[in-house]
Amino acid sequence: MKKHYRRKGFLIKWIVLLFDVLIINGIFFMVYHWENSSSSGLFFLREIKTVILLLNSCYLYSLYFVPIRIHKPIVHVDKVVEQALSTVSLHIILFITCLFFLYQEIFSIHFVITYYLVLYIAFVIWRVTARKIITFYRRTGHNYRTLVIAGAQERGQDLYAELVNESSAGYKILGFFDDNSSLQKQVGDLLLGNIADLEQFVSENEIDEIYCTLPNSQSDIVIHLMNFCEKNQVKFYLVPEYFSYIKKSLILESIATVPLLSIKPEPLEYAHNRLIKRFFDVFFSLIVLVTVFPMLYVVFGILIKISSPGPILFKQLRTGIYGKDFYCYKFRTMKLNGDADKKQATRDDPRITRIGAFLRKTNLDEMPQFVNVLKGEMSIVGPRPHMLSHTELYSSLIDKYMIRHLVQPGITGWAQITGFRGEINEIGQMDERVKRDVWYIENWTFFFDLKIVFLTTLSMFRKERKNAY
């Protein structure tokens, strides 16, 4: 059976690798030549062949830890950037370590810094461009995977919807096979026949993959399909029945010959991830507090004092990590009132001053919270801290509400940049906010934090910001 997509996918991976090598070596020679342009004879160092071999060996070794993935069906741009930066960062560690022990005096610090700065930029641009080209190539009908789904019930339909939404992944979904003919009302012409018809259909058509969403009660059929796929070189994927109620990532373990599935630990449970996050918090906060904040405090402090009597800063008890209370700082945006700790700001709220409205719309009222970050009470990115009254109310109404307190609250968060910020009018809005907070905790990466910071900064310059009042 012809497997055209596998051959092309393999070829795409090697093309990416080839261009990676060309960029790494091309930039090396470009920077080296530029550094030694006044004495061209130095360009041909006696050890240059060994250094070039070392340069490329470090890259190939780094692929063992950060493999090329941009040819995979579903890879978002932020992940492409993350992998590109991770590859170059690992290359720095390996290459510099080797140079230190072997050739200490060949390259200046200026050369190394220049080379890797240029390489960072070039690598990110190249990898993102390559992903865009692959995406375009697949959207035009090339390098696609032809597949069918065994099982047209709810899980099968959910899977179909997810695959269709990923138009750049290169999936060509022919339809479903299911013994329940009544499901045709839901999937229409996509129901291609019974499960018994599946093998003949695969034999007569070029099918690359079969996704099975059949229930556990049909385990005999599932095993039979799995064996059929092995014999006919068709990729087989099983969507487990617990998919409907377990959304977390799982890892496969075993006791002797007995396979076990366990819930994957959350990223911030690992000490090294918490250390990375804390280092970024302290570093970024110090920069803001030393450079930007003093000027903002003076300018907005004067305007706040002019707008209404009262202090420049407003502090309020909020719920922090592990449910511990702390005083959260903000620029005061309201007139002094007795409802500040009970009532959220609403649209056209008469308590908000003119300068306060501007501060809220631009998120600048949150700037004093960098002090909270430096004190270790908050993080730059995380679930937004809520008033104590909200914690008490929603913890009894929403199942996973308290999970958001397993990490430090943040100045900004995934929920805020995806449209769930500001006033909460109904339980459904808070439920969606909590879902996004929990998703952030379960899928945290350092680059995910950088993405949220970037999108938050970008949103400050947009004219329309949902619920920004």
Sequence and secondary structure as in RCSB ss.txt:
>XXXX:A:sequence
MKKHYRRKGFLIKWIVLLFDVLIINGIFFMVYHWENSSSSGLFFLREIKTVILLLNSCYLYSLYFVPIRIHKPIV
HVDKVVEQALSTVSLHIILFITCLFFLYQEIFSIHFVITYYLVLYIAFVIWRVTARKIITFYRRTGHNYRTLVIA
GAQERGQDLYAELVNESSAGYKILGFFDDNSSLQKQVGDLLLGNIADLEQFVSENEIDEIYCTLPNSQSDIVIHL
MNFCEKNQVKFYLVPEYFSYIKKSLILESIATVPLLSIKPEPLEYAHNRLIKRFFDVFFSLIVLVTVFPMLYVVF
GILIKISSPGPILFKQLRTGIYGKDFYCYKFRTMKLNGDADKKQATRDDPRITRIGAFLRKTNLDEMPQFVNVLK
GEMSIVGPRPHMLSHTELYSSLIDKYMIRHLVQPGITGWAQITGFRGEINEIGQMDERVKRDVWYIENWTFFFDL
KIVFLTTLSMFRKERKNAY
>XXXX:A:secstr
   HHHHHHHHHHHHHHHHHHHHHHHHHHHHHHHHTTT GGGGS TTHHHHHHHHHHHHHHHHHHS   TTSSS 
 HHHHHHHHHHHHHHHHHHHHHHHHHH TTTS HHHHHHHHHHHHHHHHHHHHHHHHHHHHHHHTT S EEEEEE
  SHHHHHHHHHHHH GGG EEEEEEE S GGGHHHHGGGEEE GGGHHHHHHHTT  EEEE   GGGHHHHHHH
HHHHHHTT EEEE  GGGGT  S EEEEEETTEEEEEE   GGGSHHHHHHHHHHHHHHHHHHHHHTHHHHHHHH
HHHHHHHSSS SEEEEEEE GGG EEEEEEE  B   TTTTT    TT TTB HHHHHHHHTTGGGTTHHHHHHT
TS EEESS   BHHHHHHHTTT TTGGGGGGS  EEE HHHHTT  S   SHHHHHHHHHHHHHHHHT  HHHHH
HHHHHHHHHTT S  TT  
